[in-house]
Amino acid sequence: MPKVANGIDLVWKPWQAHAENWQYELRRGLIPKKAGAVRLLAYTNYANMGIYRDAVAQTPAGGTPDITNHPWHITRKYGFGINVEQSLTRNLTAFGRFGWNNDKTESFAFTEVGQTFVGGLGANGGLWHRRYDRAGLALASNAISKDHQTYLADGGYGFLLGDGALNYGRENIVETYYTAHVWRGIYVAPGLQHINNPGYNRDRGPVLVPSSSRFMTPKIIDQC
C-alpha cells in the first residue's frame, strides 16, 4: 500500500500495510445459449488511513478537518463488487456493475467513491456495416458515506475532492464513445461525458467533458 493516498512510494512493511483481493468468475451468461460472465470481487486494504469521523470530531470549532492529521496507525477499508456481462445479439453486449466499500476511512487508492452503480451497452460496427468500429453508452451513479459527506461539508479535503463546502448529491454520469477504424491499424476514438453534481456537489455543474484518442493496433506498432 502507498505511504500517502494515491502515492507512488510504498510502505515496505507488508505485516502492517497490505491489501488482499479475491475474485470469482463464472463464464456463463444469464440468458440461455448467450455468452456472458458474472464476476464477484471482495477486498481489504490495511494502510495508514485517517478516519473521517475522528478527523471531524478532533477539529476545533471553526477549524478545517484534515484526514491526514493523525499519528501513524493502521486502519482497514473493505468492500465488494459484482460485474455482469451479457451478450444480447451477435453485435450487442450489455453490462452492469455494482460496487460498495465501508467509506469510513480515508479514500486511499484510485478514487473517492463509496458506492457505485454502472450499466451500459456496447455495440459492434457490424450493425451498421463497419465491422471494425465500436460504440458504447454507459450510465453511472456514485455516492459517498455520511461520514465522508460531513468531512467535506466541514471544509475537509481528500486527494481528489474538496472545495471548502458541500451541497451533497449523487454524482451521475452519462458517457458515450465511438471507435472508428480509419485505415489498416489506425483508429480514432472520440468520447463525451455529461456529469451532474461533479464531486457530489449540487452547486457544481453539470459539465460536459469531451475526449479523444488516436491509436494503432500492436501489429502495426511492431511493424513501425
N, C-alpha and C positions, 0 to 999 in steps of 0.2 A: 504494500500500500504506500502511497506517496506521503511525504512529510507534511505537506500542506495541501489544501483542496485543489484538485486538478494539477498538482505539481509534477515536475519531471523527476526530481530526486526522490528516491525510495527509502523507506525505513528498513534497514537490513537486520531486523530482529523478528524473524517470522514467528517466534514463540510469543510475540506481543502483537505485532501488526500483521494481519494476514487476511486473506479472502478465500472463500470456498464457493464454488458454483456447481450446481447439479442440473443436468438436463436429460429429459427422457423424450425420445422422438418416436412417434408412431407413423410410419409411412403408409397411411391409409386414408382415403377420402371419406367424408361424411355422406356423400351421395354414392349409392351403389354403382360400380363399374366406372367411376370417375376418379382420376388421380387426385391425391391430396396428401396433407400431412398435418399432424397435431403435435405440438411441442410444449412440454411443461418445463418450467425453469424455476429454480429457487436459489437463493444466495444469502450469504452472510459476509459482512465486512467488519473487521476489527481494526480501528485506527485511532489516532489522536484527534478525535472529533468532539467539538463542543455540543452542548445540549441547548436547544432553543429556549426552553422554559427556564433553565438556570441562568442563561445569559440575560433574559428579561428581568428575572427576579433580583439579580445581583446588581442591576444598573440603578444608580441614584436617580431620584425624581428629576425629570428634565434632561437626563443624560441619554446617550445613544448606546444601545446594547451592541456588544461586539462578540460574535460567536467564537472568535479566536482568542479571546482574553481569558485564558484559564491555564493552570499548570498542566504539565504532561499527564495525561491519563488516557486509558484505552476504553472506548465505548463501542457499542455494536449497532450496526444497521442491518436489517434483514428485509427480504422481500420475495415476491414470487411473480411469475408471469405465465401467460398462456398465449400461444400463437397458433392460428389455424389457417391453412391454405387449402383452397378447393378449386379444382378445375370445373368450370361450368360448361364450356364448349371447347372445341379444338383451339380456338383463338382467344378465349376469355377466361381469366382466373380471378377469383375473389380471395381476399384475405381479411383476417380480423385479429386484433391483439388487445390484451388487457394486461396491465402491469400495476403493481402496488408495492410500496415499501412503508415502513412504520413512520418515516419522516419526522422523528423526534430529535434525531441527532443531525449534526451539520451535514449538508449536502457536500459530498467529498470527491466524487468522481463522475465526470461526464456532463451531468446536467442537473438542474434543480426541479425535479418532478417527483411528487409523492404518489400520484395516481394517474394513469393514462388509459384512454380508450382510443383505438385506432381501427379504421376499416377502410377498404378501398377495392378498386378494380384495376387490373392490368390487362391490356389488350395487345394482341399480336397484329402487326400490319397486314397480315393475310386477309383480314376482314375487309380491307379497302385496297387489296391488290398491291400492297407494298410489303412483302413478306419479311424484309429485314428491319422494318420500322417497329417501334414500340410506343405505346401511350399509356398513361396511368392517371388515376384520380384517387385521392385519399382524403379522409376526414379524420381529424384528431381532436380530442378534448382532454386537457391536462388540468391537474389540480394539485394543491399542496395542503398539508395538515393545518389544523387550527393553531398549533404552537408555532409553526413556520410563518403563518399569516400574521400572528401577533408580533413576532420578532421584526418582520419587515414593516408593519404598520407603525411600530415604535421608532423607526429610523434605521434599523439594522441593515447590514449589507452581507450578501453572500458573494461567491466568486462570479456569479452571473446576474443576480437580482439585487435590487435596492435602489430607490431614488428618493429616500427620505420620508416617504409616506406610502400608504397602500389602501386603495379603494377596491377591495378584493372582488374578483370574478374569475370564473374558469377561463383558461386560455383555450380558445377554439380556433382551429386552423383548417383551411381547405387548401390542398396542394394539387397541382397538376403538372405534368411534364409530357414532352414528346421527344422521342429519339428518332432522328431522321437519318437514313443511310444516304450519304451524298455520292460517294464514289469509292468502289472497292472497299477498303477497310476504314474509310473515313466517315465519321458520324458527327452530327451536331445535336445538342440536346437542350433546347430552351425549356424553362420551367417558371412557374409562378405560384407564390403563396399569398393567401389572404388571411391575416391574423386579427382576430378580435381579442381585446383585453391582453395585449402582449405583456409578458411579465406578470400576469394575473392582476393587472391593474385596469379597472374600468375607466380611469382618467387618461389612458393611453390608447392610441389607435382609433379605429382599425388602420392597419397598414398593409400595403402591397409590396411584396419582396420578389422582384424578378431574378432569375438566374439563367446562366447559360454555360455550356461547356462544349469543347471540341476534343475529340479523341480518335485514336486509331486502334484497331484490334492488335493484340500481341503479335500475330503473324506478320502484319505489316511493319510493326516496330522492329521485329527481329531482322526483317529484310533491309530496313534502313540502317 
